[in-house]
């Protein structure tokens, strides 16, 4: 009886794995990113640029306060006095990366690189939240406790895991990466 159950289990799940392998996990990871995180990052990025269509091309003062608060404080609160190298460049790159990288993940283009960039982004974001903006322990949370609602240690660990899957396994067959891969493989 136990052997029959083991065989049924192996048959069902090996069939399921064969049917989904190569296309479903990457698509599901990108869908989860889109459903849970894309609009979070898009909204955050929008707070860092000016208003209107042309405002997109100017980094707002608020971006400096969000990303480089110590540099703004060192400049006496005058954003125009913050040196471009390195702080202005960091703020500019961080602002536009927050627009571009999530979009690349959702459409499945350069997914592994974009996901790796987002992991770096999330780690820097978490560091800035803890070290610069001084979020408290109740907000940051902790690993290995009985609560799963910590904004930084709990939630962002899951974000990074999702992104790490995309770095390791890629976007899957239903992505622009796969389309470009097939196109370049056929022309080689």
C-alpha beads as a LAMMPS data file, in Angstrom:
LAMMPS data file: protein, C-alpha beads

188 atoms
187 bonds

1 atom types
1 bond types

-500.0 500.0 xlo xhi
-500.0 500.0 ylo yhi
-500.0 500.0 zlo zhi

Masses

1 110.0

Atoms # bond

1 1 1 0.000 0.000 0.000
2 1 1 2.770 2.449 0.937
3 1 1 4.655 1.554 -2.248
4 1 1 1.540 2.231 -4.349
5 1 1 1.093 5.644 -2.721
6 1 1 4.765 6.463 -3.315
7 1 1 4.489 5.451 -6.962
8 1 1 1.306 7.500 -7.439
9 1 1 2.977 10.485 -5.765
10 1 1 6.065 10.164 -7.973
11 1 1 3.991 9.773 -11.145
12 1 1 1.687 12.742 -10.412
13 1 1 4.399 15.165 -9.394
14 1 1 6.946 14.158 -12.029
15 1 1 4.240 14.677 -14.660
16 1 1 3.358 18.054 -13.170
17 1 1 7.024 19.038 -13.059
18 1 1 7.566 18.053 -16.706
19 1 1 4.467 20.004 -17.809
20 1 1 5.476 23.209 -16.016
21 1 1 9.264 23.112 -16.251
22 1 1 10.851 25.802 -18.377
23 1 1 7.926 28.174 -18.632
24 1 1 5.744 28.310 -15.523
25 1 1 8.112 29.131 -12.614
26 1 1 9.685 32.159 -14.345
27 1 1 6.309 33.398 -15.530
28 1 1 4.814 32.904 -12.059
29 1 1 7.741 34.732 -10.405
30 1 1 7.381 37.662 -12.807
31 1 1 3.594 37.716 -12.293
32 1 1 4.054 37.751 -8.504
33 1 1 6.571 40.588 -8.860
34 1 1 4.125 42.500 -11.050
35 1 1 1.139 41.915 -8.764
36 1 1 2.921 42.655 -5.480
37 1 1 5.930 44.898 -6.135
38 1 1 5.765 46.617 -9.536
39 1 1 3.339 49.354 -8.524
40 1 1 5.095 49.805 -5.187
41 1 1 8.344 50.612 -7.003
42 1 1 6.594 52.646 -9.716
43 1 1 4.854 54.809 -7.097
44 1 1 8.112 55.202 -5.181
45 1 1 9.944 56.223 -8.369
46 1 1 7.237 58.765 -9.226
47 1 1 7.902 60.558 -5.916
48 1 1 11.475 61.151 -7.062
49 1 1 10.767 63.021 -10.318
50 1 1 8.975 66.235 -11.213
51 1 1 5.318 66.564 -12.172
52 1 1 3.920 65.972 -15.647
53 1 1 5.444 64.354 -18.694
54 1 1 8.487 66.623 -18.810
55 1 1 8.881 66.304 -15.045
56 1 1 9.957 62.727 -15.629
57 1 1 13.254 64.096 -16.936
58 1 1 14.085 66.005 -13.758
59 1 1 15.009 64.441 -10.450
60 1 1 13.032 66.112 -7.658
61 1 1 14.580 67.462 -4.472
62 1 1 12.623 64.821 -2.562
63 1 1 14.727 62.117 -4.217
64 1 1 17.802 63.529 -2.504
65 1 1 16.022 63.464 0.850
66 1 1 14.932 59.855 0.287
67 1 1 18.226 58.491 -1.032
68 1 1 21.020 60.780 0.182
69 1 1 19.721 62.443 3.351
70 1 1 23.152 62.671 5.032
71 1 1 24.546 64.532 1.998
72 1 1 21.568 66.919 2.022
73 1 1 22.027 67.538 5.748
74 1 1 25.769 68.124 5.221
75 1 1 24.837 70.719 2.579
76 1 1 22.634 72.520 5.110
77 1 1 19.421 71.261 3.504
78 1 1 20.277 72.847 0.149
79 1 1 19.921 70.124 -2.477
80 1 1 21.654 72.268 -5.100
81 1 1 24.770 72.270 -2.905
82 1 1 24.979 68.458 -2.858
83 1 1 27.886 67.416 -5.088
84 1 1 26.925 65.506 -8.219
85 1 1 29.794 63.064 -7.751
86 1 1 28.986 60.816 -5.996
87 1 1 25.635 61.828 -4.479
88 1 1 23.846 63.330 -7.467
89 1 1 24.887 60.397 -9.625
90 1 1 23.672 57.935 -6.979
91 1 1 20.317 59.719 -6.689
92 1 1 19.903 59.955 -10.459
93 1 1 20.850 56.294 -11.038
94 1 1 18.659 55.087 -8.168
95 1 1 15.679 57.103 -9.362
96 1 1 15.719 55.857 -12.945
97 1 1 16.714 52.305 -11.962
98 1 1 13.506 52.204 -9.943
99 1 1 11.567 52.899 -13.148
100 1 1 13.546 50.686 -15.538
101 1 1 14.508 47.536 -13.620
102 1 1 10.969 46.549 -12.497
103 1 1 9.664 47.075 -16.030
104 1 1 12.395 44.841 -17.453
105 1 1 11.466 42.110 -14.976
106 1 1 7.758 42.275 -15.794
107 1 1 8.285 42.037 -19.556
108 1 1 11.057 39.473 -19.155
109 1 1 13.829 41.398 -20.887
110 1 1 17.377 41.116 -19.507
111 1 1 15.594 39.531 -16.563
112 1 1 18.588 38.060 -14.771
113 1 1 20.517 41.335 -14.839
114 1 1 17.428 43.366 -13.897
115 1 1 16.632 41.020 -10.999
116 1 1 20.235 41.215 -9.802
117 1 1 19.989 45.015 -9.974
118 1 1 16.740 44.927 -8.010
119 1 1 18.349 42.763 -5.325
120 1 1 21.042 45.415 -4.969
121 1 1 18.360 48.088 -4.947
122 1 1 16.372 46.336 -2.188
123 1 1 19.511 45.819 -0.084
124 1 1 20.479 49.493 -0.401
125 1 1 16.869 50.545 0.248
126 1 1 16.819 48.430 3.403
127 1 1 20.148 49.826 4.595
128 1 1 18.962 53.408 4.016
129 1 1 15.697 52.702 5.853
130 1 1 17.567 51.314 8.880
131 1 1 20.733 53.440 8.994
132 1 1 19.554 56.774 7.573
133 1 1 15.811 56.978 8.160
134 1 1 16.153 55.099 11.466
135 1 1 13.125 52.823 11.209
136 1 1 12.546 51.153 14.544
137 1 1 12.894 47.495 15.383
138 1 1 9.105 47.111 15.398
139 1 1 9.010 48.173 11.736
140 1 1 12.171 46.383 10.645
141 1 1 11.161 43.132 12.320
142 1 1 13.542 40.246 12.835
143 1 1 14.314 36.847 11.400
144 1 1 13.493 33.715 13.348
145 1 1 10.864 35.282 15.565
146 1 1 7.207 34.313 15.718
147 1 1 6.028 37.318 13.691
148 1 1 6.040 37.473 9.895
149 1 1 5.107 41.112 9.431
150 1 1 8.469 42.873 9.692
151 1 1 8.727 45.344 6.828
152 1 1 12.419 44.872 6.222
153 1 1 13.679 41.531 7.503
154 1 1 10.557 39.494 6.723
155 1 1 8.960 41.083 3.665
156 1 1 12.141 42.042 1.885
157 1 1 13.609 38.585 2.410
158 1 1 10.686 37.254 0.376
159 1 1 11.238 39.956 -2.254
160 1 1 14.892 38.981 -2.568
161 1 1 14.029 35.276 -2.763
162 1 1 11.633 35.966 -5.647
163 1 1 14.286 38.033 -7.428
164 1 1 16.993 35.475 -6.681
165 1 1 14.906 32.801 -8.394
166 1 1 14.847 34.989 -11.528
167 1 1 18.620 35.541 -11.343
168 1 1 19.300 31.802 -11.074
169 1 1 16.641 30.367 -13.407
170 1 1 15.726 33.292 -15.671
171 1 1 12.367 34.476 -16.966
172 1 1 11.364 31.247 -18.688
173 1 1 10.073 30.463 -22.168
174 1 1 7.276 33.043 -22.039
175 1 1 9.435 36.167 -22.016
176 1 1 11.206 38.576 -24.307
177 1 1 14.475 36.971 -23.207
178 1 1 13.287 33.668 -24.715
179 1 1 12.055 35.350 -27.899
180 1 1 15.394 37.116 -28.381
181 1 1 17.266 33.925 -27.511
182 1 1 15.365 31.999 -30.205
183 1 1 15.885 34.819 -32.726
184 1 1 19.617 35.006 -32.176
185 1 1 19.970 31.208 -32.059
186 1 1 18.285 30.932 -35.480
187 1 1 20.557 33.572 -37.037
188 1 1 23.785 32.078 -35.686

Bonds

1 1 1 2
2 1 2 3
3 1 3 4
4 1 4 5
5 1 5 6
6 1 6 7
7 1 7 8
8 1 8 9
9 1 9 10
10 1 10 11
11 1 11 12
12 1 12 13
13 1 13 14
14 1 14 15
15 1 15 16
16 1 16 17
17 1 17 18
18 1 18 19
19 1 19 20
20 1 20 21
21 1 21 22
22 1 22 23
23 1 23 24
24 1 24 25
25 1 25 26
26 1 26 27
27 1 27 28
28 1 28 29
29 1 29 30
30 1 30 31
31 1 31 32
32 1 32 33
33 1 33 34
34 1 34 35
35 1 35 36
36 1 36 37
37 1 37 38
38 1 38 39
39 1 39 40
40 1 40 41
41 1 41 42
42 1 42 43
43 1 43 44
44 1 44 45
45 1 45 46
46 1 46 47
47 1 47 48
48 1 48 49
49 1 49 50
50 1 50 51
51 1 51 52
52 1 52 53
53 1 53 54
54 1 54 55
55 1 55 56
56 1 56 57
57 1 57 58
58 1 58 59
59 1 59 60
60 1 60 61
61 1 61 62
62 1 62 63
63 1 63 64
64 1 64 65
65 1 65 66
66 1 66 67
67 1 67 68
68 1 68 69
69 1 69 70
70 1 70 71
71 1 71 72
72 1 72 73
73 1 73 74
74 1 74 75
75 1 75 76
76 1 76 77
77 1 77 78
78 1 78 79
79 1 79 80
80 1 80 81
81 1 81 82
82 1 82 83
83 1 83 84
84 1 84 85
85 1 85 86
86 1 86 87
87 1 87 88
88 1 88 89
89 1 89 90
90 1 90 91
91 1 91 92
92 1 92 93
93 1 93 94
94 1 94 95
95 1 95 96
96 1 96 97
97 1 97 98
98 1 98 99
99 1 99 100
100 1 100 101
101 1 101 102
102 1 102 103
103 1 103 104
104 1 104 105
105 1 105 106
106 1 106 107
107 1 107 108
108 1 108 109
109 1 109 110
110 1 110 111
111 1 111 112
112 1 112 113
113 1 113 114
114 1 114 115
115 1 115 116
116 1 116 117
117 1 117 118
118 1 118 119
119 1 119 120
120 1 120 121
121 1 121 122
122 1 122 123
123 1 123 124
124 1 124 125
125 1 125 126
126 1 126 127
127 1 127 128
128 1 128 129
129 1 129 130
130 1 130 131
131 1 131 132
132 1 132 133
133 1 133 134
134 1 134 135
135 1 135 136
136 1 136 137
137 1 137 138
138 1 138 139
139 1 139 140
140 1 140 141
141 1 141 142
142 1 142 143
143 1 143 144
144 1 144 145
145 1 145 146
146 1 146 147
147 1 147 148
148 1 148 149
149 1 149 150
150 1 150 151
151 1 151 152
152 1 152 153
153 1 153 154
154 1 154 155
155 1 155 156
156 1 156 157
157 1 157 158
158 1 158 159
159 1 159 160
160 1 160 161
161 1 161 162
162 1 162 163
163 1 163 164
164 1 164 165
165 1 165 166
166 1 166 167
167 1 167 168
168 1 168 169
169 1 169 170
170 1 170 171
171 1 171 172
172 1 172 173
173 1 173 174
174 1 174 175
175 1 175 176
176 1 176 177
177 1 177 178
178 1 178 179
179 1 179 180
180 1 180 181
181 1 181 182
182 1 182 183
183 1 183 184
184 1 184 185
185 1 185 186
186 1 186 187
187 1 187 188
